[in-house]
Amino acid sequence: MISQSTTRPPAPSLQRAMVTALDRCHRLLLQIAFVSCCILCGDAVAANLVPDPGFAHVSELGTKATSDGWNWQRVEEPCKVHVDQKSAVLNGGKVFLHSAAFPVSASTIYEIQLDVSGDASFSVEILWWKKDGLPTQGHRSILVKPNRLNTKTATVTASTRSPNDVATAYVRLVAEEGHLVVNSPVVRVATGELLLKLDAAAPGPKPTAKWKDLTGRNNDMAVQSVRHSMGTASYVFEKPGAACVGDLRDAARFDFETDRATGDGRGESFTVVLYAKLNGRSGSGIVNKFGNSTSGGWSIGLEWDEFGLDRIATLQQSDNKQNRTINGFPGLAGHGGDVKLGATDRKFHLYVIHLTGSGKRDGTVYFDGSEKSLPLCSWPFGALGSSSIRNKAPLRIGSFNKNGFRGEIGFVEIWSGTRLQDGMTPAAYSKHRFNRGAPARAKGQ
């Protein structure tokens, strides 16, 4: 008689544990895949990044902590967290409720939305982590400061910009001295807005005097010493001081304050899209907002200097001394070698210029449809101070002094935020807008 060895099946409790672990792993992989797919498709604005918005898995930290749901932490007794019909109920004392970690992108504006009710003092934070698991430099963003609630349900919304070295984040909900009910938390990439759209192919009914904003948000820009060319569908800047000047009533829309004055993550990101060509030596300020050269403001230059070097230069300053940040793409005169952009061929080129809102030596510039930013060369002297760069001056296209732009402009767009059309990143929009060398133009009126 031959005996047969048999393998015992795992105990039922072990089977359940294995199934639970596999199920959690599967859900986490699906979440990561979904977010990645949305980001790659340029539709990240639609995805809720919170892993468990229905509070299906809530455990106390240090006892039965869960990696794919929420964990609560005792801070001041008595405190407790439980779930009631897809709502998290926090009672304190003081208690923290943390979401599971989720992947995020660097220097990106995120918005949070949730419904809350109760009588507790309530606040919302996001904590940011680097790829190696260490905290980022600006580790904690307070989106909602402690605020006493009433019993009525309120929808809370807030936004912040992620640090430039972040990889993951989690939400922290805080309740103090009372009762708090939380429903439907959402974290997603914030949608940018098209603030200005100018196209010389559709300049409006009086192209020699006014340049019409096609968004309908702004009043017409005044044309000063600038010639409109129907043949090239462009405005030609060939005289000293030639510019298109915005209406003062629209000025505040384009101030774009930085973190230096408002706090980490609260500066205003923006992107300038420019279709232009150089016809001769050009100074700074093809798109700018300055009261005068000694006041606060910002400027983007398409420059061609006396050394034959061309570049995109960005400037943010609170005065005209050392309190300013200057960046050159791909170089600066006297710094970083004799690096040329390569746009002096008297042809139109597309530039997508993104400023993060930090006020630091950063930003990206994408040239002729490339999804890779030009190298950044920073001016090594000085840095933007903590004073505001806001001013009462109008937006100007062309120059802010007699040494301004010499060339032609086909179209200009200005977007707020870190995402552009259909949730595209500036890099993705560069490729889309360039359209293989044939950028779409507005239809004439």
C-alpha positions as CSV (number, residue, x, y, z in Angstrom):
1,M,0.0,0.0,0.0
2,I,1.4,3.3,-1.1
3,S,0.7,6.2,1.1
4,Q,0.0,9.6,-0.5
5,S,1.1,12.8,1.2
6,T,-1.5,15.5,1.1
7,T,-1.0,19.2,1.6
8,R,-3.4,20.8,4.1
9,P,-5.3,23.8,2.9
10,P,-4.6,27.0,4.9
11,A,-6.8,27.6,7.9
12,P,-9.9,29.6,7.2
13,S,-8.6,32.6,9.1
14,L,-5.3,32.5,7.1
15,Q,-7.3,32.2,3.9
16,R,-9.3,35.3,4.8
17,A,-6.2,37.2,5.6
18,M,-4.6,36.2,2.3
19,V,-7.7,37.2,0.3
20,T,-7.9,40.5,2.2
21,A,-4.2,41.3,1.5
22,L,-4.5,40.4,-2.2
23,D,-7.7,42.4,-2.4
24,R,-6.1,45.5,-0.9
25,C,-3.0,45.1,-3.1
26,H,-5.3,44.8,-6.2
27,R,-7.3,47.9,-5.2
28,L,-4.1,49.9,-4.7
29,L,-2.7,48.9,-8.1
30,L,-6.0,49.9,-9.7
31,Q,-5.9,53.3,-8.0
32,I,-2.3,53.9,-9.2
33,A,-3.1,52.7,-12.7
34,F,-6.2,54.9,-12.9
35,V,-4.4,58.0,-11.7
36,S,-1.5,57.3,-14.1
37,C,-3.8,56.8,-17.0
38,C,-5.6,60.1,-16.2
39,I,-2.3,61.9,-16.0
40,L,-1.0,60.5,-19.3
41,C,-4.3,61.3,-21.0
42,G,-4.2,64.9,-19.8
43,D,-7.4,64.4,-17.9
44,A,-6.0,64.4,-14.4
45,V,-8.4,67.1,-13.3
46,A,-11.2,64.5,-13.3
47,A,-9.6,62.0,-11.0
48,N,-10.2,61.9,-7.2
49,L,-6.9,61.0,-5.7
50,V,-8.2,60.1,-2.3
51,P,-7.9,56.3,-2.1
52,D,-11.0,55.6,0.1
53,P,-13.5,58.5,-0.2
54,G,-16.3,56.4,1.3
55,F,-14.4,55.5,4.5
56,A,-14.7,51.8,3.9
57,H,-11.5,51.1,5.9
58,V,-10.9,53.2,9.0
59,S,-8.5,52.0,11.8
60,E,-6.7,53.4,14.8
61,L,-3.1,54.1,14.1
62,G,-0.9,51.7,16.1
63,T,-3.5,49.0,16.5
64,K,-5.0,47.8,13.3
65,A,-3.6,50.4,11.0
66,T,-4.6,50.1,7.3
67,S,-2.4,51.1,4.3
68,D,-5.3,51.5,1.8
69,G,-7.8,53.4,3.9
70,W,-7.9,55.9,6.8
71,N,-6.0,55.8,10.1
72,W,-6.9,57.9,13.1
73,Q,-4.6,59.1,15.9
74,R,-5.3,60.1,19.5
75,V,-3.9,63.5,20.3
76,E,-5.9,64.7,23.3
77,E,-8.3,62.4,25.2
78,P,-11.1,61.7,25.2
79,C,-11.3,61.1,21.4
80,K,-12.7,58.6,19.0
81,V,-13.4,58.0,15.3
82,H,-16.0,55.7,13.8
83,V,-17.9,55.3,10.5
84,D,-21.6,55.9,9.9
85,Q,-23.0,55.3,6.4
86,K,-19.9,56.3,4.5
87,S,-19.3,59.3,6.8
88,A,-16.4,59.6,9.2
89,V,-17.4,60.8,12.6
90,L,-14.7,62.4,14.7
91,N,-15.0,63.2,18.4
92,G,-12.5,65.0,20.6
93,G,-10.5,66.1,22.6
94,K,-8.3,66.3,19.6
95,V,-8.0,63.7,17.0
96,F,-6.3,63.3,13.6
97,L,-7.7,61.3,10.7
98,H,-5.2,60.5,7.9
99,S,-5.9,59.2,4.5
100,A,-3.8,56.6,2.8
101,A,-0.9,58.1,0.8
102,F,-1.4,58.8,-2.9
103,P,0.9,59.8,-5.8
104,V,1.1,63.5,-6.7
105,S,3.1,65.7,-9.2
106,A,5.6,68.4,-8.2
107,S,4.8,72.1,-8.4
108,T,1.1,71.4,-9.2
109,I,-2.0,73.1,-7.8
110,Y,-4.3,70.7,-6.0
111,E,-7.8,71.4,-4.7
112,I,-9.6,69.7,-1.9
113,Q,-13.4,69.5,-1.4
114,L,-15.4,67.8,1.3
115,D,-18.7,68.2,3.2
116,V,-18.5,68.8,6.9
117,S,-21.0,69.3,9.8
118,G,-20.9,69.4,13.6
119,D,-19.7,71.8,16.3
120,A,-15.9,70.9,16.5
121,S,-13.0,73.2,15.6
122,F,-12.1,71.8,12.2
123,S,-9.0,72.1,10.0
124,V,-7.6,70.4,6.9
125,E,-3.9,69.8,6.0
126,I,-1.9,68.0,3.3
127,L,1.4,66.4,4.2
128,W,4.0,66.0,1.4
129,W,6.7,63.3,1.1
130,K,9.6,62.8,-1.2
131,K,10.3,59.7,-3.3
132,D,12.7,58.4,-0.6
133,G,10.0,58.6,2.0
134,L,11.4,61.7,3.8
135,P,9.3,64.9,4.2
136,T,9.7,67.6,1.6
137,Q,11.1,71.0,2.6
138,G,7.6,72.5,2.8
139,H,6.2,69.4,4.4
140,R,2.8,70.6,5.7
141,S,0.2,72.7,3.9
142,I,-2.7,74.0,6.0
143,L,-5.5,74.3,3.5
144,V,-8.2,75.2,6.0
145,K,-7.2,76.9,9.3
146,P,-8.9,75.8,12.5
147,N,-12.5,77.0,12.4
148,R,-15.4,76.4,14.7
149,L,-18.3,74.7,12.8
150,N,-22.0,75.0,13.3
151,T,-24.3,72.0,13.0
152,K,-25.3,72.7,9.4
153,T,-23.6,70.8,6.6
154,A,-21.1,73.0,4.7
155,T,-19.0,72.3,1.6
156,V,-15.4,73.2,2.1
157,T,-13.0,73.9,-0.8
158,A,-9.4,75.0,-0.7
159,S,-6.3,74.7,-2.9
160,T,-2.5,74.7,-2.6
161,R,0.5,74.1,-4.7
162,S,2.7,71.0,-4.1
163,P,6.4,71.3,-3.4
164,N,8.9,70.9,-6.2
165,D,10.4,67.7,-4.7
166,V,7.2,65.8,-3.8
167,A,6.2,62.3,-4.8
168,T,3.3,61.3,-2.5
169,A,0.9,63.0,-0.1
170,Y,-1.9,62.3,2.4
171,V,-4.8,64.3,3.8
172,R,-5.0,65.1,7.5
173,L,-8.4,66.0,9.0
174,V,-8.3,67.5,12.5
175,A,-11.2,67.8,15.0
176,E,-10.9,69.6,18.3
177,E,-13.3,70.0,21.2
178,G,-16.4,68.7,19.7
179,H,-18.2,66.5,17.1
180,L,-17.3,66.4,13.4
181,V,-18.9,64.5,10.5
182,V,-17.0,64.3,7.2
183,N,-18.4,63.2,3.8
184,S,-17.1,62.8,0.3
185,P,-13.5,64.0,0.5
186,V,-12.0,64.8,-2.9
187,V,-8.5,65.8,-3.9
188,R,-7.8,66.6,-7.6
189,V,-5.5,68.6,-9.8
190,A,-7.0,72.1,-10.1
191,T,-8.2,73.2,-13.5
192,G,-6.5,76.2,-15.0
193,E,-8.2,79.2,-16.6
194,L,-7.6,80.9,-19.9
195,L,-7.3,84.5,-18.8
196,L,-6.3,86.1,-22.1
197,K,-6.4,85.1,-25.8
198,L,-5.1,87.4,-28.4
199,D,-4.7,86.4,-32.1
200,A,-3.6,88.7,-34.8
201,A,-5.6,86.5,-37.3
202,A,-8.8,87.8,-35.5
203,P,-7.8,91.1,-34.1
204,G,-11.3,92.6,-33.9
205,P,-13.0,95.3,-36.0
206,K,-10.4,98.0,-35.5
207,P,-7.0,96.3,-35.7
208,T,-5.0,99.5,-36.1
209,A,-6.3,100.8,-32.8
210,K,-7.5,97.9,-30.7
211,W,-6.6,94.2,-30.2
212,K,-9.6,92.2,-29.1
213,D,-9.4,89.6,-26.3
214,L,-11.1,86.5,-27.6
215,T,-11.9,85.1,-24.2
216,G,-14.4,88.0,-23.6
217,R,-12.9,88.6,-20.1
218,N,-10.9,91.7,-20.8
219,N,-11.4,95.0,-22.6
220,D,-9.6,95.6,-25.9
221,M,-5.8,96.3,-25.7
222,A,-4.8,99.7,-27.1
223,V,-2.4,99.5,-30.0
224,Q,0.5,102.0,-29.7
225,S,3.0,102.4,-32.5
226,V,2.3,98.9,-33.7
227,R,1.4,97.9,-37.2
228,H,-1.1,95.1,-38.0
229,S,-0.1,92.9,-41.0
230,M,-3.0,91.0,-42.6
231,G,-0.5,89.1,-44.8
232,T,1.4,87.4,-41.9
233,A,-1.6,87.6,-39.5
234,S,0.7,89.3,-37.0
235,Y,1.3,92.6,-35.2
236,V,4.7,94.1,-36.2
237,F,6.8,95.9,-33.5
238,E,9.5,98.0,-35.2
239,K,9.5,101.4,-33.4
240,P,10.9,102.2,-30.0
241,G,8.4,101.7,-27.2
242,A,5.9,100.0,-29.5
243,A,3.3,98.1,-27.4
244,C,-0.2,96.9,-27.0
245,V,-1.5,98.1,-23.6
246,G,-4.3,96.5,-21.5
247,D,-7.1,98.3,-19.8
248,L,-6.5,99.4,-16.2
249,R,-9.8,97.8,-15.2
250,D,-8.3,94.4,-16.1
251,A,-4.9,94.9,-14.5
252,A,-5.4,93.0,-11.2
253,R,-6.2,89.8,-13.1
254,F,-2.5,89.6,-14.2
255,D,-0.7,90.3,-10.9
256,F,0.3,86.7,-10.1
257,E,1.7,87.1,-6.6
258,T,4.4,84.7,-5.4
259,D,5.0,82.5,-2.3
260,R,7.5,85.1,-1.1
261,A,4.7,87.4,-0.1
262,T,1.8,84.9,0.5
263,G,3.4,81.8,2.0
264,D,4.5,78.4,0.7
265,G,2.2,76.9,-1.9
266,R,0.0,80.0,-2.2
267,G,1.7,81.9,-5.0
268,E,-0.1,82.1,-8.3
269,S,1.2,79.8,-11.1
270,F,0.7,81.0,-14.7
271,T,1.7,80.2,-18.2
272,V,2.3,82.5,-21.2
273,V,1.9,81.0,-24.7
274,L,3.6,83.1,-27.4
275,Y,3.8,82.7,-31.1
276,A,6.4,85.2,-32.3
277,K,9.5,85.9,-34.4
278,L,12.5,88.1,-33.9
279,N,13.4,90.7,-36.6
280,G,16.3,92.4,-34.7
281,R,17.9,93.1,-31.4
282,S,15.3,93.0,-28.6
283,G,15.3,93.7,-24.9
284,S,13.2,92.4,-22.1
285,G,9.4,92.7,-21.7
286,I,7.6,91.1,-24.6
287,V,4.9,90.3,-22.0
288,N,5.1,92.3,-18.8
289,K,3.3,94.0,-15.9
290,F,5.4,96.7,-14.4
291,G,4.4,100.1,-13.0
292,N,7.9,101.3,-13.8
293,S,11.4,99.7,-13.9
294,T,12.0,100.3,-10.2
295,S,8.7,98.9,-8.8
296,G,7.4,95.4,-8.3
297,G,6.2,93.3,-11.2
298,W,7.0,90.5,-13.6
299,S,8.3,90.3,-17.2
300,I,8.9,87.7,-19.9
301,G,11.4,88.7,-22.5
302,L,12.2,87.3,-26.0
303,E,15.7,88.8,-26.2
304,W,18.4,89.1,-28.8
305,D,21.3,91.0,-27.4
306,E,24.4,92.8,-28.7
307,F,26.5,89.6,-28.5
308,G,24.2,87.8,-30.9
309,L,22.7,85.6,-28.1
310,D,18.9,85.0,-27.9
311,R,16.9,83.6,-25.0
312,I,13.7,83.7,-23.1
313,A,14.2,85.6,-19.8
314,T,11.8,85.7,-16.9
315,L,11.9,88.4,-14.2
316,Q,10.0,88.8,-11.0
317,Q,10.9,91.7,-8.6
318,S,9.7,93.6,-5.7
319,D,12.2,96.5,-6.4
320,N,15.0,97.1,-8.9
321,K,17.8,96.3,-6.5
322,Q,18.7,92.8,-5.2
323,N,15.1,91.8,-4.5
324,R,14.5,90.1,-7.8
325,T,14.8,86.7,-9.5
326,I,16.0,86.5,-13.1
327,N,16.1,83.3,-15.1
328,G,17.3,82.7,-18.6
329,F,16.4,79.8,-21.0
330,P,18.8,78.4,-22.2
331,G,21.3,81.0,-20.9
332,L,21.9,84.6,-19.6
333,A,24.4,87.1,-21.0
334,G,27.6,86.7,-19.0
335,H,26.4,83.5,-17.2
336,G,26.3,79.9,-18.4
337,G,28.4,80.5,-21.5
338,D,27.4,81.7,-24.9
339,V,24.3,79.6,-25.2
340,K,21.8,80.4,-27.9
341,L,18.1,79.7,-28.2
342,G,18.3,79.5,-32.0
343,A,15.3,81.8,-32.8
344,T,17.1,84.5,-34.8
345,D,16.2,83.0,-38.2
346,R,13.3,85.5,-38.6
347,K,10.7,82.8,-38.5
348,F,7.8,82.3,-36.2
349,H,8.4,80.1,-33.2
350,L,6.1,78.8,-30.4
351,Y,7.1,79.4,-26.7
352,V,5.2,78.0,-23.7
353,I,6.6,79.7,-20.6
354,H,5.5,78.5,-17.2
355,L,6.2,80.2,-13.8
356,T,5.4,78.2,-10.8
357,G,4.5,81.0,-8.4
358,S,7.3,80.2,-6.0
359,G,9.3,83.3,-6.8
360,K,12.4,81.2,-6.7
361,R,14.9,80.2,-9.4
362,D,12.6,77.9,-11.3
363,G,10.1,77.7,-14.1
364,T,10.0,75.9,-17.5
365,V,10.1,77.0,-21.1
366,Y,9.1,74.7,-24.0
367,F,10.2,75.6,-27.5
368,D,8.5,74.7,-30.8
369,G,6.4,71.8,-29.5
370,S,9.1,70.2,-27.4
371,E,7.9,68.4,-24.2
372,K,11.3,68.9,-22.6
373,S,12.1,72.3,-21.0
374,L,15.0,74.4,-22.1
375,P,17.9,74.5,-19.7
376,L,17.5,77.1,-16.9
377,C,20.3,79.5,-16.1
378,S,19.7,81.7,-13.0
379,W,21.1,85.1,-12.3
380,P,23.3,84.4,-9.3
381,F,22.9,87.8,-7.6
382,G,19.9,88.6,-5.5
383,A,16.6,86.9,-4.9
384,L,13.0,88.0,-4.8
385,G,12.2,89.6,-1.4
386,S,9.1,89.1,0.7
387,S,7.4,92.2,-0.6
388,S,4.5,92.0,-3.0
389,I,5.1,92.2,-6.7
390,R,1.6,93.5,-7.3
391,N,1.2,96.8,-9.0
392,K,-1.5,99.0,-10.6
393,A,0.1,99.0,-14.0
394,P,-1.7,97.5,-17.0
395,L,-0.6,94.4,-18.8
396,R,1.7,95.2,-21.8
397,I,2.6,93.3,-24.9
398,G,5.7,94.4,-26.7
399,S,7.9,96.3,-24.3
400,F,8.0,98.5,-21.2
401,N,10.8,100.7,-22.4
402,K,12.4,101.9,-25.6
403,N,14.7,98.9,-25.7
404,G,11.8,96.5,-26.1
405,F,10.7,93.9,-28.6
406,R,11.6,94.1,-32.3
407,G,9.7,91.5,-34.2
408,E,6.2,90.2,-34.8
409,I,3.6,88.5,-32.7
410,G,1.0,86.1,-34.0
411,F,-0.8,85.2,-30.8
412,V,-0.6,85.4,-27.1
413,E,-2.4,83.3,-24.4
414,I,-2.1,83.6,-20.6
415,W,-3.4,80.8,-18.4
416,S,-3.7,80.7,-14.7
417,G,-2.8,77.6,-12.7
418,T,-0.6,74.6,-13.5
419,R,-2.9,72.9,-16.0
420,L,-4.0,74.3,-19.4
421,Q,-6.6,73.2,-21.9
422,D,-8.3,69.9,-21.0
423,G,-6.0,69.4,-18.0
424,M,-2.8,69.3,-20.1
425,T,0.5,70.1,-18.5
426,P,2.5,73.0,-20.0
427,A,4.7,70.3,-21.6
428,A,1.8,68.5,-23.2
429,Y,0.2,71.7,-24.3
430,S,3.5,72.7,-26.0
431,K,3.2,69.7,-28.3
432,H,-0.5,70.1,-28.8
433,R,-0.4,73.8,-29.6
434,F,2.6,73.6,-31.9
435,N,0.6,71.0,-34.0
436,R,3.7,69.8,-35.9
437,G,4.6,73.4,-37.0
438,A,1.1,74.5,-37.9
439,P,-0.5,76.1,-34.8
440,A,-4.2,76.6,-35.0
441,R,-5.2,80.2,-35.5
442,A,-8.4,82.0,-34.7
443,K,-10.8,82.6,-37.5
444,G,-11.0,86.2,-38.8
445,Q,-14.0,88.3,-38.1
